[in-house]
Amino acid sequence: MIKSLPKLSRRTALAVSAAGALAFGAGLFAGSAQAADKDLKMAFFASPKHPVWAGMMAPWGKTLSGAGAGINIVGFPGGQIGGKPPGAFKRVVNGIADIEFHLPGYTSTLFPRTLVMEIPLQYPDSVEATKAMWRIYEKHIADDYKRVKLLGLWGTDVPVVMTNKVVRTPDDLKGLKLRTPSRNQAAIIKALGAIPVAMPMPQTYGALEKGVVDGAIVGISTVKSFKLAEVVKHYIVDLPMGYSPQIIAMNRAAYDKLSPAQKAVIDKNSGLEFSLVGARSYEGARAGGIKTITDRPDTSITKLTDAEKAKWVERLQAAKTQWIKEFEGQGLPYGQIVSDYTGKSS
């Protein structure tokens, strides 16, 4: 049976139920026929149709609710738990949501170790990058998550250069404004010669449409999930960029209050294997995104020569070197973090 909604207004309750129905057939992820012992609010800023919700978070919620441990995951997709995307992590820390999706790049200063995932010249796909992050998690990354229980950490598909003019070398980016999700990617954009403009992903479509920005460096999956192919026309898809990390975190106090059996269910369904669901989803979405822009008559993929690609690699290596130097100056052993993450010297 479906557990009753928390004390919400009738209007809000109807909105929760309708949005949840789009995601997984019901507003809540009900488990057994008995009332659950513990409700956990799980929030997501984007539409319930987004693959992260529909293909990852919603099934996860159903699994936990059906585990027989007295957990009931209450779904709030579509930004129903108030606030903008950059505030998601703070909402979890403060207990406004028990569980929420967050992009660490939106709050870069809180996640200096996690953002090693954005370093250029590394793994060929997000699955391998995600595995590498979990290999070094306890040694290098865990300090970023002392205030929460980390449930999932994975990378998006590899960023591509998308612009509204044909670009072949970094010099062609001079003067162009490119949307960036994080401080570190902003440094890469500057190194490539463009002007970074920070903004959350949901604002990017409108910014491109109005000419506020000339393009973005972001995963090609966004041409479908955020419909960017409608407003940006030219793409370079084979550059060795880093990955934008994404996380799902849980309020630490909410986790600590669970029974040992309930914690065991959370732990069993979290970590690397859960994270790989996200990474594999983005790899699939990458293939779909490339097909989308290949099939559209108004978009094009720029094929670089070896000499042109070498110019990008040279700039990316310079950005990587400077990035490590700056973090080392802040007292972080970033050279070692990068070396352990990539499996090669920085």
N, C-alpha and C positions, 0 to 999 in steps of 0.2 A: 504494500500500500504506500501511497505517497504521503510523506510526513507533512503536517500542516506548516504553512509559512510562518516565519517569525512575525512579530507584531509590526505589520506594515499597514499603511493606508490601503483601502480597497484598490485605488488607482495604481499604486505601486505594485501591489500583489499581482494584479492582472498583467502588468508589464513584465514582471519577473516570469510569470507562467508562460506568457506568449513568447518571450525571447528564448526561454529554455526549451520550448517545444521545437523551435527551429534547430536547436543544437542537438537534442538527443531524445525528442519525443515527449519530454516532460520538463517542468520547471525545476524539479529536484531529481537527484540520482538516488531513488529509493532502493533500499536493500531488502531485508526480510519483511514479512508481514507484520512483525512486531515493531512498536515504536522504537526509534533509535535512542541510545543513551546520550549521544553527543552529536550536536549539529556543528558543522564547520562550514563557514561561509567562504566560497571560492569565487574570486573575481577575475574578470578579464576585460581590458579596455575596448577591444575591437568587437566586431560583429560575431554572433554565435556561429556564423557560417565560415569564419576564418579557420584554416586548417589546424592551427595550434589549439583552438578550442574544440572544434568538431572531431578532429582526429587524434587528439592527445589528452587534453584536460577532461573533456566530457567522458570518454571511456575510462579514464583513470578514476574519476569520481564514481562511476557506476561500479567499478571493481571494488573500491573501498567500501561503498555502501552495501555491497552484496557479500562482504567477507564474513559476516556474522559476528563482528567484534563490537557492535554497538556504535558504529560511526555512520553518520549521515552527511553526505556532502551536499550542501545547498548551493546551487549554481547562480551566479550573477554576471553573465556575459554582457557585452554591449555597454560597458561603462555605467552599469546601474548602481554600483557603489561609487559614490561621487568622487570627482577629482580628475585631473588630467593624467595622461600616461606617465610623465616624469615623477609623479608623486606615488606611484604604486608601491615602491619599496618602503617608503615612510608609512604608508597605510598598513602594511603588514607589521612593521616594527611596532606601531602604535595599537595594533589590534583592531583597526577599523574593518579590515578583512583578515580572516584567519589564514587564507592561502591566496596568493596572487601572482600573476605573471609580471615580469619586469625586464626591461632592457637596461643592463648596467651602463651602457654608453650614455644614457640620459642623465645619469648622476655619476659622472666619471670619477670624481674625487673619492667616492665611497668604495670603488672597486679597482684600485690600481693593479692588483695582481690578476684579477679576472681578465682585465683588458689586454693581457699578453696575447689573448686569442686574436686580437686585431693586428698583430704584427705581420707585416708583409713577408713574402718569400718563405712560405712554410708548406703545409700539407696540401695535397691536391683536391681534397674534398672535406666536407664538414664532418663526416663520420669519423675519419681518422683524426681530425682536429679535436673532436669531442672525446674520443678515447684518450688522446694525449692529455687533455685537461684533467680527466679523472685519474690518470696515472700520477700526476703531480699534485693532486688536490690536497692531500694531507700535508705534504711537505711545504707547499708554496701558496696555495689558494685559500685554505680554510679560514685564515685570519680575516678575510673580507666578509665572513658570514657568522661572526660571533654572536650577533644579535638575533639571528633567525635560525630556523632549521631549513637547510637547503634540501630541496626535493629533486630538482632537475637543473642541469646546466648543459647547454649545447650550443652549437654554432649554426648560424643561418647558412644559406648557400653563399658561395664566394661572391663578393661584390663585383659589379661591372661598372664601367663608365658609361653613363647615359646622358646625352646632351641633345640640344636642339640645333646643333650645327655639327658638321662632319669633323671629327677629331682624329688625327693619326699619330701625333707625338705630344708629349707634355707641353711643348711650346704652343700648341694650338689651344691650350686651356687658358692661356694668359688673359686675365680680365674677366673670365667667366665665373659666375657665382654658382657654387655647388652645395646642395643640401648635405649636411653632415649630422649623424646621430650622436657624436661624441667628441670630446676634446682631442683624443688621440687620432681619430680619423681626420679631424680638422688639421692636425699637423701634417698628415700625409697629403691632404689636398693642397696645403700651402707649399709643400715640397714639390708637388707636381706643377705649381705655378698658378693655381686657381684660387678663388676667394671662398673660404668656407662660410656657410650660413647654417647655424644650428636650428633645428626644428624637429618636432616629433613626426613620425611617419604619417599619421592621419592628415597633417597639414600640407604634405608635399604635393599632392595632386593640385590643390588650389594654387599653391605657390608657383608651380610650373605653368599652369594654365594662364595665370596673370602676369607671368614674366618676372616674378619676384626672384626666382632662381632660374638659371639656365640649364640645370641638370642636377644629377646626383651621382654619388658612388654608393651603390646599394645592390643587394641581391636581385637577380633577374626575376625571381619569384614574385616580386612586387608588381610586375606588369599585369599580373592576374589578381592577386589578393588586394591590391590597392588601385588597380586599373590604370597604371601609369603609362601603358602603351597608347592610351588615348591622347596624352599630352607631351610625350617625349619621343623623338623619332630616330635617333642614331645611337648605336651601341657598340662597345668593345667588350667582348665577353671572355677573353682568354688571357687576362693579366693575373699574375701571381699575388693577388691581394690577400689580406687576412680575413678573418671571419668576425661578424658581429655576434657577441655572446648574448644568449637569452637565458633567463632563469625562471623557475617557479620556487617561491619561498613560502615558508610557514611561520606564523607568529611563534616565537620561542615559548612564551608562557602557555599558549594553547596546546602546544606539543607536550610540554612538561606536565600538564594536568591530565593527560591521557593515562589510561591504565597500561600496564606492561603489555597486555595482549593487543591493545589498540596501537601502541607504539610499534609493536612488531609488525602489524599490518602495514603501517605507514612506511617503515624501514624496508620491508620486503618489496614494496612497489615503488621505491624511490632509488635515486642514484644513477649509475651508468646505464643500466638497461632501459630505464624510463627515459633518460636523456637521449638515448639513441633513437627512440621513436621520433623525437623532434628532429634530430639530425637527418635521419633517413627521409622524413617528410619533406624537408627542405631540399634534399638532393633530387627527390622526385619533382618537386615544384620547380627546380631549376630547369630540368628537361622540359617541363611544360611551358615555362616562360620563354625559353629559346624557341620552341615551336610556335608560340603565340606571335613573337615578333618576326619569325621567318614567314609565317602565313599571311601576315598583314601586308597589304600593298603599300602602306604609307610609312613603314618602318624599315630600317636596314641595319645589318651587322657589318662593321668595318673589319676587313681582313688585313692584319698588319703583316708587313714584311719582317724578316728576322732582324734587320737593321733597325726598324722602327720599334720593335718590341724590346730590343736591347736598350734603347733610350729610356723606356719606362722602367725597366729593371734597374738601371743605373740610378734613377731618381728614387726608386723605392728602397734601394740599399742605403742610400744616403739618409733617407727618412728613418729607417730602422736603426742605423748607427746613432743618429741624434736622439732618437727616442730612448734608447738604452742609456745613453749618457745622462739625459735629464732625470730619469728615474733613479739611476745610481746616485745622482747628486742629492736626491731626496732621502737617501739612506736605505733604499730598497736594493737587494742583491739582484738587480734586473738582468744582468748578464748571465747569471747562473739560472735564473728562472727561464729565460729564453732558451738557454742551452739545454736544460732538462726538458722543456716543452717540445722543442723541435728535434732533439736528439742529435744536435750538431752545434759546433761553436758558433757564437754570434758574430 
